[in-house]
Amino acid sequence: MNLRNILIVEDELLFSQLLSDALQDAGNYCIDLASNGKEALEALNNKEYELVMTDIHMPEMNGQEFIKKLRVQNSEIGIIVLTAFPKVNYIREFNDLGIEDFLSKDECDLVALQNLVKEFFRKRDVDFLAADFE
């Protein structure tokens, strides 16, 4: 089975490492880390990712600006937004950018994270197979 490439964009190293470890325990994933949107865009220029998990509040380039620039480059990549703030503050503006889901940092249930990512890839694979029959 092929590795699925995931990029975690998070300025809190311990939190990003926690997410990375949880995902590596859950599946066949290759996880890379970036500490802000600027680093993430550089990583995306050097490697193809299927899923990006990004914080909103980061130095140098925040999550919203990063997602807008990412969408110009790649409209197909999956995006999960990580936030320490209530998602209701962001739902409208981020849904307009075509994100998959929100993950609350305060309620970060690692099993829920693992299931969210597995479901994302399951749906992506089903959509890919369905496209072959169109």
Helices and strands as residue ranges (DSSP letters): E 4-9, H 13-26, E 29-34, H 37-46, E 51-55, H 63-73, E 78-83, G 87-89, H 91-95, E 101-104, H 110-132
